[in-house]
Amino acid sequence: MAKIDNIDLGEFPLLLAPMEDVSDPPFRALCKEYGADMVYTEFISSEGLIRDAAKSMMKLDIYEKERPVGIQIFGANLESMLRSVEIVEKTKPDVIDINFGCPVKKVVSKGAGAGILKDVDLMVKLTEAMVKHTNLPITVKTRLGWDHDSIKIYEVAERLQDVGCKAISIHGRTRAQMYKGEADWKPIAEVKNNPRMHIPVFGNGDVDTPEKAALMRDEYGLDGAMIGRASIGSPWFFKAVKHYFETGTHCEPPSLVERVDIARRHLQMSIDWKGEKLGVFETRRHYTNYFKGIPHFKEYRMKMVTSDHAEDVFATFDEVEEKFADYQFVE
Ligand SMILES: Cc1cc2nc3c(=O)[nH]c(=O)nc-3n(C[C@H](O)[C@H](O)[C@H](O)COP(=O)(O)O)c2cc1C
């Protein structure tokens, strides 16, 4: 059983990874409905939060139905991180997660995200201070190290645990790799196999088939899988993995009618959450995958991703449902 403090996530939980501009409340709710055991918000700037930047504050919204949920924050300044913990606490997440893994230049150049992998002492100090500053569990998401020659995750994980971090999610790449190459799960397994480690160690990176999730569980012995890109436009991926765990077989991919229903609900939740303009705009990125594989679909896809009004997008969904109802998706 994987437990973050007293939050019981069950046997080998599947976690929705924090993803900027993707892991918003509507998408998290869909992933939860389709089997994610825990979800995370996209990363939120501690500096933005303390300036009360509306965009950062909006990212703190949580639906009750998506719990347990972790709010992820990033920053490198102790004072700002502590003040943002106070702000985040008020929105009552289940967990506060610290992003020590973002490889993007504008984050790293300020010493935040994966930038902190160059200063493990500061990483530990920030984590310790945040743990002491809140009653909520603090978890960490990070990478293997700064680059191939500085993979210190074994030591880092131990030290984070020692200062009270309640779980660690490890992306099996270094900062230098960005998203290139294959994620290496071996160092993550070494962390897990460290006899001193007792907090959950979640593996992340390239879990895009049920078989890979099973490998992470059975061969690498990790405590759970954090899933990012494979869920974009496929929130049902979590269900597919669980089905495979239970039966050793692949479940039927969702039918066209089910996909249209998901797309409709996704769009409606987004509109309810952030208004028509943003809701229509920000849900677009998901449709391509929702309807991937349908031949001669371009005309409909174009309408979905260029219409500015919700009623036009909904009308396109109706058309798609009528025209392609019998289309059989293959995995
Ligand atoms: C579009 C996108 C946005 C991301 N934003 C975040 C983020 O806000 N915080 C974070 O810790 N990781 C972020 N990541 C990294 C993912 O959480 C994850 O570590 C990475 O995609 C590897 O997992 P995957 O192979 O399952 O996608 C992002 C990844 C993508 C593709």
The ligand as a Tripos MOL2 file, in Angstrom:
@<TRIPOS>MOLECULE
LIG
   31    33     1     0     0
SMALL
NO_CHARGES

@<TRIPOS>ATOM
      1 C1          3.0700   19.8950  -21.3850 C.3       1 LIG1
      2 C2          3.8670   19.5060  -20.1700 C.ar      1 LIG1
      3 C3          3.8590   20.3250  -19.0580 C.ar      1 LIG1
      4 C4          4.5780   19.9540  -17.9010 C.ar      1 LIG1
      5 N1          4.4880   20.7520  -16.7920 N.ar      1 LIG1
      6 C5          5.0420   20.2970  -15.6310 C.ar      1 LIG1
      7 C6          4.8080   20.9900  -14.4030 C.ar      1 LIG1
      8 O1          4.0920   21.9950  -14.3460 O.2       1 LIG1
      9 N2          5.4000   20.4820  -13.2760 N.ar      1 LIG1
     10 C7          6.1880   19.3540  -13.3020 C.ar      1 LIG1
     11 O2          6.6730   18.9170  -12.2520 O.2       1 LIG1
     12 N3          6.4070   18.6930  -14.4400 N.ar      1 LIG1
     13 C8          5.8390   19.1180  -15.5870 C.ar      1 LIG1
     14 N4          6.0010   18.3850  -16.7290 N.ar      1 LIG1
     15 C9          6.7390   17.1080  -16.6710 C.3       1 LIG1
     16 C10         5.7900   15.9430  -16.4050 C.3       1 LIG1
     17 O3          5.1750   16.0690  -15.1430 O.3       1 LIG1
     18 C11         6.5380   14.6000  -16.4580 C.3       1 LIG1
     19 O4          7.5580   14.6180  -15.5020 O.3       1 LIG1
     20 C12         7.1630   14.3330  -17.8250 C.3       1 LIG1
     21 O5          6.2690   14.6500  -18.8690 O.3       1 LIG1
     22 C13         7.5790   12.8600  -17.9600 C.3       1 LIG1
     23 O6          6.4800   12.0110  -17.7790 O.3       1 LIG1
     24 P1          5.6740   11.3630  -19.0310 P.3       1 LIG1
     25 O7          6.6790   10.6600  -19.8780 O.co2     1 LIG1
     26 O8          4.6850   10.4360  -18.4030 O.co2     1 LIG1
     27 O9          5.0450   12.4830  -19.7700 O.co2     1 LIG1
     28 C14         5.3380   18.7490  -17.8850 C.ar      1 LIG1
     29 C15         5.3540   17.9520  -19.0310 C.ar      1 LIG1
     30 C16         4.6310   18.3050  -20.1650 C.ar      1 LIG1
     31 C17         4.6570   17.3910  -21.3610 C.3       1 LIG1
@<TRIPOS>BOND
     1     1     2 1
     2     2     3 ar
     3     2    30 ar
     4     3     4 ar
     5     4     5 ar
     6     4    28 ar
     7     5     6 ar
     8     6     7 ar
     9     6    13 1
    10     7     8 2
    11     7     9 ar
    12     9    10 ar
    13    10    11 2
    14    10    12 ar
    15    12    13 ar
    16    13    14 ar
    17    14    15 1
    18    14    28 ar
    19    15    16 1
    20    16    17 1
    21    16    18 1
    22    18    19 1
    23    18    20 1
    24    20    21 1
    25    20    22 1
    26    22    23 1
    27    23    24 1
    28    24    25 2
    29    24    26 1
    30    24    27 1
    31    28    29 ar
    32    29    30 ar
    33    30    31 1
@<TRIPOS>SUBSTRUCTURE
     1 LIG1         1 GROUP 0 **** ****
